[in-house]
Amino acid sequence: MSRCPVLLLNFMITVDPLITELLTGAQNQEEYAIREAYSSALTRVILSGGKNASAPARTAIVEFLDGNLAQPSQKGTFNLASASFIY
C-alpha cells in the first residue's frame, strides 16, 4: 500500500463511511476470496485511521468479528481482530 492513502486516513475526520462500506461488503459476499479482500482492506483502514472511527463504527466491527471468528478458516478476519484491538 502506498503511503499517500495511509496519510490521508490519518487526517480524515471520520472513517465511518469507509468502515461501513467494507463491513457491508465483507458480510454480503458469498465468495471466500472476496470476503477476505474486504476484511484485509478493513484491517488496513483500522490500522491507518482507526482512531478516527466513532463508537458506533467500532461496535459494528466488534459485532462483525463476533459473528465471524467462529470460522477459523478466515485468516483475514483474524487479522482484522488483531488490528481492531490496537485501536
N, CA, C and O atoms as CSV, one atom per row, in Angstrom:
chain,resi,resn,atom,element,x,y,z
A,1,MET,N,N,0.850,-1.171,0.000
A,1,MET,CA,C,0.000,0.000,0.000
A,1,MET,C,C,0.891,1.227,0.000
A,1,MET,O,O,1.849,1.304,0.769
A,2,SER,N,N,0.585,2.172,-0.845
A,2,SER,CA,C,1.396,3.385,-0.899
A,2,SER,C,C,1.142,4.238,0.342
A,2,SER,O,O,0.130,4.087,1.027
A,3,ARG,N,N,2.063,5.115,0.606
A,3,ARG,CA,C,1.988,5.938,1.813
A,3,ARG,C,C,0.890,7.000,1.743
A,3,ARG,O,O,0.335,7.365,2.780
A,4,CYS,N,N,0.566,7.497,0.572
A,4,CYS,CA,C,-0.400,8.589,0.432
A,4,CYS,C,C,-1.782,8.242,0.996
A,4,CYS,O,O,-2.306,9.009,1.803
A,5,PRO,N,N,-2.399,7.104,0.598
A,5,PRO,CA,C,-3.712,6.793,1.181
A,5,PRO,C,C,-3.661,6.617,2.695
A,5,PRO,O,O,-4.607,6.976,3.396
A,6,VAL,N,N,-2.555,6.064,3.201
A,6,VAL,CA,C,-2.421,5.879,4.650
A,6,VAL,C,C,-2.392,7.236,5.335
A,6,VAL,O,O,-3.045,7.423,6.362
A,7,LEU,N,N,-1.653,8.173,4.790
A,7,LEU,CA,C,-1.599,9.510,5.382
A,7,LEU,C,C,-2.952,10.198,5.322
A,7,LEU,O,O,-3.333,10.891,6.265
A,8,LEU,N,N,-3.673,10.019,4.243
A,8,LEU,CA,C,-4.999,10.631,4.126
A,8,LEU,C,C,-5.949,10.096,5.187
A,8,LEU,O,O,-6.757,10.853,5.724
A,9,LEU,N,N,-5.868,8.804,5.500
A,9,LEU,CA,C,-6.739,8.236,6.531
A,9,LEU,C,C,-6.464,8.866,7.889
A,9,LEU,O,O,-7.382,9.022,8.694
A,10,ASN,N,N,-5.229,9.224,8.150
A,10,ASN,CA,C,-4.891,9.862,9.430
A,10,ASN,C,C,-5.540,11.223,9.586
A,10,ASN,O,O,-5.816,11.651,10.707
A,11,PHE,N,N,-5.791,11.915,8.472
A,11,PHE,CA,C,-6.339,13.263,8.535
A,11,PHE,C,C,-7.849,13.329,8.316
A,11,PHE,O,O,-8.435,14.407,8.412
A,12,MET,N,N,-8.478,12.215,8.028
A,12,MET,CA,C,-9.933,12.205,7.849
A,12,MET,C,C,-10.605,12.454,9.190
A,12,MET,O,O,-10.161,11.944,10.219
A,13,ILE,N,N,-11.663,13.230,9.176
A,13,ILE,CA,C,-12.402,13.493,10.409
A,13,ILE,C,C,-13.012,12.191,10.926
A,13,ILE,O,O,-12.968,11.908,12.124
A,14,THR,N,N,-13.572,11.413,10.026
A,14,THR,CA,C,-14.119,10.120,10.402
A,14,THR,C,C,-13.923,9.137,9.260
A,14,THR,O,O,-13.988,9.504,8.087
A,15,VAL,N,N,-13.685,7.902,9.617
A,15,VAL,CA,C,-13.533,6.846,8.603
A,15,VAL,C,C,-14.789,5.969,8.576
A,15,VAL,O,O,-14.789,4.900,7.964
A,16,ASP,N,N,-15.844,6.415,9.231
A,16,ASP,CA,C,-17.067,5.623,9.344
A,16,ASP,C,C,-17.675,5.203,8.001
A,16,ASP,O,O,-18.056,4.041,7.860
A,17,PRO,N,N,-17.783,6.091,7.013
A,17,PRO,CA,C,-18.367,5.649,5.743
A,17,PRO,C,C,-17.549,4.535,5.085
A,17,PRO,O,O,-18.109,3.607,4.501
A,18,LEU,N,N,-16.245,4.633,5.185
A,18,LEU,CA,C,-15.379,3.602,4.618
A,18,LEU,C,C,-15.524,2.293,5.381
A,18,LEU,O,O,-15.584,1.223,4.776
A,19,ILE,N,N,-15.581,2.372,6.689
A,19,ILE,CA,C,-15.766,1.173,7.513
A,19,ILE,C,C,-17.107,0.526,7.203
A,19,ILE,O,O,-17.190,-0.694,7.064
A,20,THR,N,N,-18.156,1.332,7.094
A,20,THR,CA,C,-19.487,0.801,6.786
A,20,THR,C,C,-19.499,0.074,5.454
A,20,THR,O,O,-20.052,-1.020,5.341
A,21,GLU,N,N,-18.895,0.678,4.453
A,21,GLU,CA,C,-18.855,0.071,3.119
A,21,GLU,C,C,-18.093,-1.249,3.131
A,21,GLU,O,O,-18.534,-2.228,2.529
A,22,LEU,N,N,-16.966,-1.279,3.805
A,22,LEU,CA,C,-16.163,-2.504,3.852
A,22,LEU,C,C,-16.829,-3.596,4.684
A,22,LEU,O,O,-16.761,-4.773,4.328
A,23,LEU,N,N,-17.465,-3.220,5.777
A,23,LEU,CA,C,-18.192,-4.210,6.578
A,23,LEU,C,C,-19.353,-4.810,5.789
A,23,LEU,O,O,-19.580,-6.019,5.826
A,24,THR,N,N,-20.082,-3.957,5.078
A,24,THR,CA,C,-21.199,-4.436,4.261
A,24,THR,C,C,-20.701,-5.417,3.205
A,24,THR,O,O,-21.298,-6.473,2.993
A,25,GLY,N,N,-19.607,-5.061,2.548
A,25,GLY,CA,C,-19.040,-5.951,1.539
A,25,GLY,C,C,-18.584,-7.271,2.122
A,25,GLY,O,O,-18.816,-8.325,1.530
A,26,ALA,N,N,-17.943,-7.227,3.269
A,26,ALA,CA,C,-17.451,-8.450,3.905
A,26,ALA,C,C,-18.600,-9.346,4.364
A,26,ALA,O,O,-18.483,-10.571,4.329
A,27,GLN,N,N,-19.696,-8.751,4.788
A,27,GLN,CA,C,-20.831,-9.528,5.279
A,27,GLN,C,C,-21.664,-10.127,4.159
A,27,GLN,O,O,-22.255,-11.193,4.336
A,28,ASN,N,N,-21.725,-9.469,3.019
A,28,ASN,CA,C,-22.655,-9.872,1.965
A,28,ASN,C,C,-22.031,-10.690,0.843
A,28,ASN,O,O,-22.740,-11.108,-0.072
A,29,GLN,N,N,-20.747,-10.926,0.888
A,29,GLN,CA,C,-20.100,-11.683,-0.178
A,29,GLN,C,C,-20.195,-13.178,0.078
A,29,GLN,O,O,-19.965,-13.653,1.190
A,30,GLU,N,N,-20.536,-13.900,-0.965
A,30,GLU,CA,C,-20.600,-15.365,-0.877
A,30,GLU,C,C,-19.216,-15.982,-1.071
A,30,GLU,O,O,-18.872,-16.978,-0.435
A,31,GLU,N,N,-18.432,-15.376,-1.955
A,31,GLU,CA,C,-17.135,-15.953,-2.306
A,31,GLU,C,C,-16.099,-15.617,-1.235
A,31,GLU,O,O,-15.944,-14.465,-0.828
A,32,TYR,N,N,-15.402,-16.651,-0.798
A,32,TYR,CA,C,-14.435,-16.528,0.285
A,32,TYR,C,C,-13.339,-15.502,-0.028
A,32,TYR,O,O,-13.013,-14.671,0.821
A,33,ALA,N,N,-12.774,-15.551,-1.231
A,33,ALA,CA,C,-11.661,-14.673,-1.595
A,33,ALA,C,C,-12.074,-13.201,-1.559
A,33,ALA,O,O,-11.289,-12.348,-1.145
A,34,ILE,N,N,-13.267,-12.907,-1.978
A,34,ILE,CA,C,-13.740,-11.519,-1.966
A,34,ILE,C,C,-13.983,-11.061,-0.531
A,34,ILE,O,O,-13.656,-9.929,-0.175
A,35,ARG,N,N,-14.553,-11.934,0.287
A,35,ARG,CA,C,-14.769,-11.619,1.704
A,35,ARG,C,C,-13.435,-11.313,2.392
A,35,ARG,O,O,-13.334,-10.386,3.195
A,36,GLU,N,N,-12.421,-12.107,2.064
A,36,GLU,CA,C,-11.099,-11.902,2.648
A,36,GLU,C,C,-10.492,-10.580,2.186
A,36,GLU,O,O,-9.814,-9.905,2.959
A,37,ALA,N,N,-10.731,-10.210,0.937
A,37,ALA,CA,C,-10.222,-8.940,0.423
A,37,ALA,C,C,-10.853,-7.768,1.178
A,37,ALA,O,O,-10.169,-6.808,1.532
A,38,TYR,N,N,-12.151,-7.856,1.420
A,38,TYR,CA,C,-12.823,-6.807,2.205
A,38,TYR,C,C,-12.263,-6.760,3.625
A,38,TYR,O,O,-12.029,-5.680,4.166
A,39,SER,N,N,-12.051,-7.918,4.222
A,39,SER,CA,C,-11.503,-7.969,5.581
A,39,SER,C,C,-10.099,-7.389,5.625
A,39,SER,O,O,-9.743,-6.685,6.570
A,40,SER,N,N,-9.307,-7.681,4.613
A,40,SER,CA,C,-7.946,-7.150,4.540
A,40,SER,C,C,-7.964,-5.624,4.395
A,40,SER,O,O,-7.185,-4.927,5.045
A,41,ALA,N,N,-8.846,-5.116,3.548
A,41,ALA,CA,C,-8.960,-3.671,3.378
A,41,ALA,C,C,-9.420,-3.005,4.671
A,41,ALA,O,O,-8.937,-1.931,5.030
A,42,LEU,N,N,-10.344,-3.638,5.359
A,42,LEU,CA,C,-10.839,-3.104,6.627
A,42,LEU,C,C,-9.726,-3.093,7.672
A,42,LEU,O,O,-9.631,-2.163,8.473
A,43,THR,N,N,-8.897,-4.113,7.661
A,43,THR,CA,C,-7.754,-4.168,8.569
A,43,THR,C,C,-6.839,-2.978,8.338
A,43,THR,O,O,-6.393,-2.338,9.291
A,44,ARG,N,N,-6.557,-2.679,7.072
A,44,ARG,CA,C,-5.685,-1.544,6.741
A,44,ARG,C,C,-6.307,-0.219,7.190
A,44,ARG,O,O,-5.605,0.665,7.680
A,45,VAL,N,N,-7.610,-0.088,7.022
A,45,VAL,CA,C,-8.290,1.145,7.437
A,45,VAL,C,C,-8.184,1.305,8.949
A,45,VAL,O,O,-7.916,2.401,9.441
A,46,ILE,N,N,-8.390,0.235,9.675
A,46,ILE,CA,C,-8.325,0.306,11.135
A,46,ILE,C,C,-6.913,0.638,11.599
A,46,ILE,O,O,-6.731,1.455,12.501
A,47,LEU,N,N,-5.917,0.008,10.990
A,47,LEU,CA,C,-4.538,0.279,11.385
A,47,LEU,C,C,-4.114,1.700,11.041
A,47,LEU,O,O,-3.339,2.313,11.776
A,48,SER,N,N,-4.614,2.221,9.938
A,48,SER,CA,C,-4.202,3.548,9.485
A,48,SER,C,C,-5.019,4.685,10.091
A,48,SER,O,O,-4.465,5.722,10.454
A,49,GLY,N,N,-6.322,4.496,10.202
A,49,GLY,CA,C,-7.175,5.591,10.661
A,49,GLY,C,C,-8.173,5.191,11.712
A,49,GLY,O,O,-9.182,5.872,11.894
A,50,GLY,N,N,-7.920,4.109,12.406
A,50,GLY,CA,C,-8.866,3.597,13.398
A,50,GLY,C,C,-9.195,4.567,14.506
A,50,GLY,O,O,-10.288,4.525,15.070
A,51,LYS,N,N,-8.259,5.441,14.823
A,51,LYS,CA,C,-8.526,6.416,15.893
A,51,LYS,C,C,-9.592,7.424,15.478
A,51,LYS,O,O,-10.142,8.132,16.321
A,52,ASN,N,N,-9.886,7.490,14.175
A,52,ASN,CA,C,-10.906,8.407,13.669
A,52,ASN,C,C,-12.270,7.734,13.510
A,52,ASN,O,O,-13.185,8.318,12.929
A,53,ALA,N,N,-12.409,6.528,14.014
A,53,ALA,CA,C,-13.684,5.821,13.935
A,53,ALA,C,C,-14.547,6.176,15.145
A,53,ALA,O,O,-14.048,6.324,16.260
A,54,SER,N,N,-15.835,6.307,14.904
A,54,SER,CA,C,-16.751,6.630,16.001
A,54,SER,C,C,-17.078,5.368,16.806
A,54,SER,O,O,-16.752,4.252,16.401
A,55,ALA,N,N,-17.718,5.571,17.934
A,55,ALA,CA,C,-18.114,4.439,18.779
A,55,ALA,C,C,-19.056,3.485,18.047
A,55,ALA,O,O,-18.867,2.274,18.160
A,56,PRO,N,N,-20.066,3.960,17.297
A,56,PRO,CA,C,-20.928,3.020,16.569
A,56,PRO,C,C,-20.168,2.202,15.519
A,56,PRO,O,O,-20.478,1.031,15.304
A,57,ALA,N,N,-19.181,2.811,14.872
A,57,ALA,CA,C,-18.383,2.067,13.886
A,57,ALA,C,C,-17.558,0.996,14.578
A,57,ALA,O,O,-17.426,-0.114,14.063
A,58,ARG,N,N,-17.013,1.309,15.719
A,58,ARG,CA,C,-16.233,0.323,16.481
A,58,ARG,C,C,-17.132,-0.823,16.957
A,58,ARG,O,O,-16.733,-1.987,16.946
A,59,THR,N,N,-18.340,-0.474,17.371
A,59,THR,CA,C,-19.287,-1.505,17.786
A,59,THR,C,C,-19.637,-2.418,16.615
A,59,THR,O,O,-19.728,-3.634,16.784
A,60,ALA,N,N,-19.832,-1.849,15.441
A,60,ALA,CA,C,-20.143,-2.654,14.252
A,60,ALA,C,C,-19.005,-3.600,13.912
A,60,ALA,O,O,-19.242,-4.732,13.490
A,61,ILE,N,N,-17.768,-3.145,14.092
A,61,ILE,CA,C,-16.612,-4.004,13.829
A,61,ILE,C,C,-16.586,-5.167,14.814
A,61,ILE,O,O,-16.364,-6.313,14.423
A,62,VAL,N,N,-16.812,-4.871,16.083
A,62,VAL,CA,C,-16.811,-5.925,17.105
A,62,VAL,C,C,-17.924,-6.934,16.835
A,62,VAL,O,O,-17.713,-8.139,16.979
A,63,GLU,N,N,-19.104,-6.458,16.445
A,63,GLU,CA,C,-20.209,-7.367,16.134
A,63,GLU,C,C,-19.874,-8.242,14.924
A,63,GLU,O,O,-20.203,-9.428,14.904
A,64,PHE,N,N,-19.224,-7.660,13.919
A,64,PHE,CA,C,-18.807,-8.433,12.754
A,64,PHE,C,C,-17.812,-9.512,13.164
A,64,PHE,O,O,-17.914,-10.660,12.730
A,65,LEU,N,N,-16.856,-9.137,13.997
A,65,LEU,CA,C,-15.858,-10.105,14.452
A,65,LEU,C,C,-16.498,-11.202,15.291
A,65,LEU,O,O,-16.146,-12.375,15.163
A,66,ASP,N,N,-17.428,-10.825,16.140
A,66,ASP,CA,C,-18.108,-11.786,16.999
A,66,ASP,C,C,-18.815,-12.852,16.166
A,66,ASP,O,O,-18.827,-14.025,16.541
A,67,GLY,N,N,-19.394,-12.455,15.054
A,67,GLY,CA,C,-20.103,-13.406,14.209
A,67,GLY,C,C,-19.213,-14.190,13.273
A,67,GLY,O,O,-19.636,-15.215,12.738
A,68,ASN,N,N,-17.977,-13.731,13.058
A,68,ASN,CA,C,-17.127,-14.373,12.067
A,68,ASN,C,C,-15.895,-15.071,12.618
A,68,ASN,O,O,-15.256,-15.835,11.895
A,69,LEU,N,N,-15.549,-14.838,13.851
A,69,LEU,CA,C,-14.369,-15.513,14.397
A,69,LEU,C,C,-14.622,-16.984,14.688
A,69,LEU,O,O,-13.685,-17.743,14.930
A,70,ALA,N,N,-15.870,-17.380,14.664
A,70,ALA,CA,C,-16.195,-18.789,14.883
A,70,ALA,C,C,-15.756,-19.643,13.697
A,70,ALA,O,O,-15.712,-20.869,13.796
A,71,GLN,N,N,-15.432,-19.000,12.578
A,71,GLN,CA,C,-14.989,-19.697,11.378
A,71,GLN,C,C,-13.472,-19.565,11.279
A,71,GLN,O,O,-12.979,-18.580,10.730
A,72,PRO,N,N,-12.716,-20.546,11.804
A,72,PRO,CA,C,-11.260,-20.397,11.907
A,72,PRO,C,C,-10.535,-20.336,10.575
A,72,PRO,O,O,-9.353,-19.995,10.547
A,73,SER,N,N,-11.186,-20.648,9.486
A,73,SER,CA,C,-10.506,-20.627,8.199
A,73,SER,C,C,-10.354,-19.220,7.643
A,73,SER,O,O,-9.712,-19.031,6.610
A,74,GLN,N,N,-10.929,-18.242,8.305
A,74,GLN,CA,C,-10.892,-16.879,7.787
A,74,GLN,C,C,-9.685,-16.124,8.333
A,74,GLN,O,O,-9.763,-15.492,9.387
A,75,LYS,N,N,-8.583,-16.194,7.618
A,75,LYS,CA,C,-7.350,-15.535,8.018
A,75,LYS,C,C,-7.524,-14.020,8.091
A,75,LYS,O,O,-7.036,-13.382,9.024
A,76,GLY,N,N,-8.216,-13.447,7.113
A,76,GLY,CA,C,-8.425,-12.005,7.087
A,76,GLY,C,C,-9.200,-11.513,8.288
A,76,GLY,O,O,-8.928,-10.430,8.805
A,77,THR,N,N,-10.164,-12.297,8.737
A,77,THR,CA,C,-10.948,-11.919,9.911
A,77,THR,C,C,-10.077,-11.902,11.151
A,77,THR,O,O,-10.235,-11.037,12.012
A,78,PHE,N,N,-9.148,-12.863,11.249
A,78,PHE,CA,C,-8.232,-12.881,12.391
A,78,PHE,C,C,-7.337,-11.650,12.374
A,78,PHE,O,O,-7.107,-11.042,13.419
A,79,ASN,N,N,-6.826,-11.270,11.197
A,79,ASN,CA,C,-6.007,-10.067,11.086
A,79,ASN,C,C,-6.808,-8.828,11.449
A,79,ASN,O,O,-6.290,-7.907,12.079
A,80,LEU,N,N,-8.073,-8.811,11.048
A,80,LEU,CA,C,-8.949,-7.698,11.387
A,80,LEU,C,C,-9.134,-7.612,12.897
A,80,LEU,O,O,-9.124,-6.518,13.461
A,81,ALA,N,N,-9.302,-8.743,13.547
A,81,ALA,CA,C,-9.460,-8.765,15.000
A,81,ALA,C,C,-8.203,-8.220,15.672
A,81,ALA,O,O,-8.289,-7.449,16.628
A,82,SER,N,N,-7.062,-8.616,15.180
A,82,SER,CA,C,-5.803,-8.129,15.740
A,82,SER,C,C,-5.692,-6.617,15.583
A,82,SER,O,O,-5.286,-5.922,16.515
A,83,ALA,N,N,-6.049,-6.110,14.414
A,83,ALA,CA,C,-5.968,-4.674,14.160
A,83,ALA,C,C,-6.935,-3.897,15.033
A,83,ALA,O,O,-6.605,-2.815,15.519
A,84,SER,N,N,-8.119,-4.439,15.234
A,84,SER,CA,C,-9.136,-3.709,15.998
A,84,SER,C,C,-8.740,-3.573,17.469
A,84,SER,O,O,-9.153,-2.620,18.129
A,85,PHE,N,N,-7.959,-4.496,17.983
A,85,PHE,CA,C,-7.547,-4.394,19.372
A,85,PHE,C,C,-6.452,-3.358,19.579
A,85,PHE,O,O,-6.215,-2.916,20.703
A,86,ILE,N,N,-5.783,-2.971,18.492
A,86,ILE,CA,C,-4.774,-1.916,18.599
A,86,ILE,C,C,-5.439,-0.582,18.882
A,86,ILE,O,O,-4.930,0.230,19.655
A,87,TYR,N,N,-6.594,-0.363,18.243
A,87,TYR,CA,C,-7.300,0.906,18.419
A,87,TYR,C,C,-8.476,0.672,19.251
A,87,TYR,O,O,-9.228,1.605,19.535
